[in-house]
């Protein structure tokens, strides 16, 4: 069975005014791009998807992950991975510690082997015990990606994940992230400002607040 | 930067040094003034040779080891309790608006003097107190007060309760202040979210991700709490056991004894107290290292949930009990202050009277004036020194050295009982007979750290472009300071002033010791009255102790608004 993330007839209101209206489903390996000016509700949508919608909003509609309704499931039981524009590596843990934190429980030996393999795959071999703060921006982004992937999510959300990287690095990292998402056959939703991100994702594009955006 | 050579600039430049001297000399001098007599050197008693007589006398004192153990046990357990509950509250309500509601409910306890808080708690747990009244007779069946030994129980449980309740809001405030720092708070919240998205239950996410990065900001406040709990006298005096009392209380009694030779023993005791506090601080540090070592592997073991639901339920209940304790003890205090005839099991007095207030207000006339006079003098000096020091920092364009900041917080960390006696001795040597002046000076030592702590961040955050702009318009450094910076900082200055007043109002030991027992304030009277006399009079004094700082803070909040109002009208 291939994986599927489905947003069904979602409307989100801020106080009384409707902010977002979406109905879409994303099969595994596909990346849905959400674009729109700031204030159009991109982060609100992400908050709803992760189960962290602030109180001043309310939503109607449902979220299905692999045919399972998770609309009312608390954030930590959704199995939806998050990748932000900042890598947000935990400063009190080493590189390996950051990844181990995300992995399911298991034998210590096996876990550390998996971590080393994963680091090698993205060209970070031998950096297990490093303090994340000592890594370059691109390296941190890759560790953050491994952290999400090794937590074995069933879907993945990308919140402007490449906006803090310079253009060369941006291209490489984007390629790596998208390849991994396709390889793992994960449904993904990416929020971005950047048309080149959308082009590279090569999937459906939803423009939030499109009318107002064209007026502006 | 080219410095201007006017009088104001000179005055400002020398203030930091003066402030350092003002803090270091009395504290170090005081420590020397305790060390010398501890080893038998008291010229006033014609004892000029060194000996261990004081320490021998100390060891021969009945119950000495019990005193030390009681001090250590109560300090460590109350600090640990306050710390654990603070962490549980933070973990449980990390993403909930309740965190700030709880802080708002517990916050006012911060400015309640220790003595007043202790009195309120003693009225809560005493056999005929609010708790036993609320549960009698319908649940307990008691028609007369039960025969339990609270608050002065031998184990110090009441004292631990008092210390915990008083220190918890402080730790919570410090944690929330750290989280309110824009970069740190946002980062920790985002990392908490990441942990949630990785499948961690909210409690575990807090303990594994937020706490390790938040703790460094809590370390100093926790150590200050521990040092304070190990050496304070008001709370053990009012809530602690009597025979034997805690070490600090015993030292105070020996020092105040008419028999001057007991001073050698008291000084030796103060040295032991200092060692005890240092040992406790070291023990905490060790405990911290050990916890870190032990938890290192479990942080990354991938386990997502450790009975989080149960811990959360436990925290809800604990928080509820805590807040009820606070509300009940305050309610009890107010009821006693207005109570006429009040039979035991009924939870409300039969009639309400103003008599206790009328009587007390006549009696407290002098002590009220003393309290205000000392408070305003000490705070005024502290605020001026702090402002000048912060201004010097900006003129030099570099922040205070680590050493200087440590010195400013010195009186917060060194147990006051260990250097105040020495300071008294020092003041006697200098022939400073003016009790009121001595008291103001000793209060200054305790007011400065808090005023500095409260003013520093706003002063440093002031946009330097305003000063540059004013200077370019031809304003001298002095007029930039008085006419640009201070008016812009009026709110934080008023708050710092109120905090300084609250700290001064609450001082017990410095007032008692440095005033030679001749200066009475509301606080010293409240402590004296707490140990006997009438519960009603005692309540009035305790409430007065709470009213004064509350009034100060209300004024600090109101004054800037009024000023603004009139300015914009004119």
Interface residues (C-beta under 8 A of the other chain):
Chain A: X50 X52 X55 X75 X76 X77 X78 X79 X80 X81 X82 X84 X86 X88 X90 X91 X92 X93 X96 X97 X100 X101 X102 X103 X104 X105 X106 X111 X147 X148 X151 X153 X157
Chain B: X95 X97 X187 X190 X191 X193 X194 X195 X196 X197 X198 X199 X200 X201 X202 X205 X208 X209 X212 X213 X299 X300 X301 X302 X303 X304
